[in-house]
Amino acid sequence: MNGMAITIVLGQIGKVFGFAIESGRILPRLIEFASKLPLTHLPTLGVRVTTFVVMRGVRRFFPRLPAPLIAVALAVVLVQAFAHDAAGVAVLGAVPAGLPWIGWNPVPPALLGPLLTGAAGLALVSFTSGMVTARSFAARNGYEIDVDREFIALGACNVAASLSQGFAVTWPESIIQTHIVNTRWFNNVLPTLLVMLLALPSPGAAPSASSSTRSGR
């Protein structure tokens, strides 16, 4: 877990300070990070530090409240209120509304070999690292996991994500549930309501070019 924590921190620390880190290994990343400190983007660093302080403060003084959700919501408000996106703070941008397009994107036959090879390696690494994380949380919270069921669930989730043009699925939920309110309502009902809210079309919004293309198929 300590090695995984170091890898995650070094993978994100450049984004905290507002510059990219290109090196792939731990020691070169540290050296590159130190050399690029003069390039720190202060508005980006300010948003990140404020988010971190709010999250730690909520966990310390209001442990029953969802600290990550509150911190992210405050960061969104800060970026909008002070126009930090215009100052260079990287933001997600507009989230497309409506239901996702379900379908299979064609792959050129020449790319099938490299695609399957890379996907197999990525799946092996993702499942192995995910199981280490899942077992550590199981030991911490006093429950057991079934490796076969985890593998089937992970595969089913990734198939569904690929058909709906979603992100690859890993094991973030155990981490989130450990740090926020561990209740069935919050962990299951609230995410469902948020997804339904995002699926609603915007009032008076014109269809996007991608939607028009898909409907014309």
C-alpha positions in Angstrom: 0.0 0.0 0.0 2.9 2.4 0.7 4.4 1.9 -2.7 0.9 2.4 -4.3 0.4 5.6 -2.3 3.8 7.0 -3.5 3.0 6.1 -7.1 -0.4 7.8 -6.9 1.1 11.0 -5.3 3.8 11.3 -7.9 1.3 10.7 -10.6 -0.9 13.6 -9.4 1.6 16.1 -7.9 2.3 17.8 -11.2 -1.4 18.5 -11.6 -1.6 20.0 -8.1 1.2 22.5 -9.1 -0.2 23.2 -12.5 2.5 21.6 -14.8 3.0 18.3 -16.6 5.5 15.7 -15.5 6.7 13.4 -18.3 9.0 11.0 -16.5 7.7 7.5 -15.8 9.7 6.3 -12.8 9.7 7.4 -9.2 13.2 9.0 -8.9 13.1 10.8 -12.4 9.6 12.1 -11.5 11.0 13.6 -8.2 13.9 15.2 -10.0 11.6 16.6 -12.8 9.2 17.9 -10.2 11.9 19.7 -8.3 13.3 21.2 -11.5 9.8 22.5 -12.6 8.8 24.1 -9.2 9.5 27.6 -10.7 6.8 26.9 -13.2 4.1 26.5 -10.5 0.7 27.9 -11.6 -0.4 29.7 -8.5 -4.2 29.8 -9.2 -4.2 26.0 -9.7 -2.1 25.4 -6.6 -4.5 27.7 -4.6 -7.6 25.7 -5.7 -5.8 22.4 -4.9 -4.6 23.5 -1.4 -8.0 25.0 -0.5 -9.7 21.7 -1.6 -7.3 19.7 0.5 -7.7 21.9 3.6 -11.5 21.8 3.4 -11.5 18.1 3.1 -9.2 17.6 6.0 -11.2 20.1 8.1 -14.5 18.4 7.4 -13.1 15.0 8.3 -11.7 16.4 11.5 -14.7 18.4 12.8 -17.6 16.9 10.9 -16.7 13.2 10.4 -20.2 12.2 9.4 -20.3 14.5 6.4 -19.0 13.6 2.9 -15.8 15.5 2.9 -14.7 14.7 -0.7 -18.1 15.8 -2.1 -18.1 19.0 -0.1 -14.5 19.8 -1.1 -15.1 19.2 -4.8 -18.3 21.3 -4.7 -16.4 24.2 -3.1 -13.7 23.9 -5.7 -16.3 24.2 -8.4 -17.8 27.3 -6.8 -14.4 28.9 -6.4 -13.4 28.3 -10.0 -16.8 29.7 -11.2 -16.8 32.7 -8.8 -13.3 33.9 -9.5 -13.1 32.8 -13.2 -10.1 30.6 -12.5 -10.7 28.7 -15.8 -9.9 32.0 -17.6 -6.8 32.3 -15.5 -5.5 28.9 -16.7 -6.9 26.5 -14.2 -7.8 23.2 -16.0 -11.5 22.4 -15.7 -13.6 19.5 -17.0 -15.9 21.8 -19.0 -19.5 21.3 -19.9 -20.8 17.8 -19.2 -23.0 16.5 -22.1 -26.5 15.8 -21.0 -28.7 12.9 -22.2 -28.4 9.2 -22.3 -25.2 7.7 -23.7 -25.0 6.2 -27.1 -25.0 2.4 -26.9 -23.0 0.7 -29.7 -19.9 -0.9 -30.9 -17.2 1.3 -32.4 -15.6 -0.5 -35.4 -11.8 -1.3 -35.1 -9.6 -1.7 -38.2 -8.4 -5.3 -38.6 -4.8 -4.1 -38.7 -5.2 -2.7 -35.1 -6.8 -5.8 -33.6 -3.5 -7.4 -32.6 -1.9 -4.5 -30.8 -5.3 -3.6 -29.3 -5.9 -7.1 -27.8 -2.4 -7.4 -26.6 -2.4 -4.1 -24.9 -5.9 -4.7 -23.4 -4.8 -8.1 -22.0 -1.8 -6.5 -20.3 -3.8 -3.6 -19.0 -6.5 -6.0 -17.7 -4.0 -8.1 -15.9 -2.3 -5.2 -14.2 -5.6 -3.5 -13.3 -7.0 -6.7 -11.8 -3.9 -7.5 -9.8 -3.5 -4.0 -8.4 -7.2 -3.8 -7.8 -7.3 -7.0 -5.8 -4.4 -5.8 -3.6 -6.5 -2.7 -2.8 -9.7 -4.6 -2.3 -8.1 -7.1 0.1 -6.5 -4.3 2.1 -9.9 -2.6 2.6 -11.5 -6.0 3.3 -8.9 -6.6 6.1 -9.4 -3.1 7.4 -13.2 -3.3 7.5 -13.6 -6.9 8.6 -15.1 -8.6 5.6 -14.0 -11.1 3.0 -14.0 -11.0 -0.8 -14.5 -13.6 -3.5 -11.9 -13.2 -6.2 -14.0 -15.0 -8.8 -17.0 -12.8 -8.2 -14.8 -9.7 -8.2 -13.3 -10.7 -11.6 -16.8 -11.4 -13.1 -18.1 -8.1 -11.8 -15.1 -6.1 -13.1 -15.5 -7.7 -16.5 -19.2 -7.0 -16.7 -18.8 -3.4 -15.6 -16.0 -2.8 -18.2 -18.1 -4.4 -21.0 -21.0 -2.1 -20.1 -18.7 0.9 -19.9 -17.2 0.2 -23.3 -20.6 -0.2 -25.0 -21.8 3.1 -23.5 -18.6 5.0 -24.2 -17.7 5.2 -20.5 -14.5 5.1 -18.6 -12.7 1.9 -17.6 -13.9 0.6 -14.2 -11.6 -0.2 -11.3 -12.1 -0.3 -7.6 -12.7 3.4 -6.5 -15.9 2.7 -4.5 -14.2 1.0 -1.6 -11.9 4.0 -1.2 -14.8 6.5 -1.4 -16.9 4.5 1.1 -14.1 4.4 3.6 -13.8 8.2 3.7 -17.5 9.3 3.5 -20.7 8.4 5.2 -20.9 4.6 5.1 -24.7 4.3 4.7 -26.7 2.5 2.0 -28.6 5.7 1.1 -25.4 7.7 0.4 -23.4 5.0 -1.3 -26.2 3.7 -3.6 -29.1 6.1 -3.9 -27.2 9.4 -4.2 -24.9 8.3 -7.1 -28.0 7.0 -8.9 -29.8 10.3 -8.5 -26.8 12.2 -9.8 -26.5 10.0 -12.9 -30.2 10.5 -13.6 -29.8 14.3 -13.2 -27.0 14.3 -15.7 -29.0 12.2 -18.1 -31.8 14.8 -18.3 -31.5 16.9 -21.5 -30.8 20.6 -20.9 -33.9 22.8 -21.5 -33.8 24.3 -25.0 -30.5 22.7 -25.8 -29.9 22.0 -29.4 -28.8 18.5 -30.3 -25.0 18.1 -30.7 -23.3 17.2 -33.9 -22.4 13.7 -32.5 -26.1 13.1 -31.6 -27.3 14.2 -35.0 -24.7 11.9 -36.7 -25.7 8.9 -34.6 -29.4 9.5 -35.2 -28.8 9.6 -38.9 -27.2 6.3 -39.1 
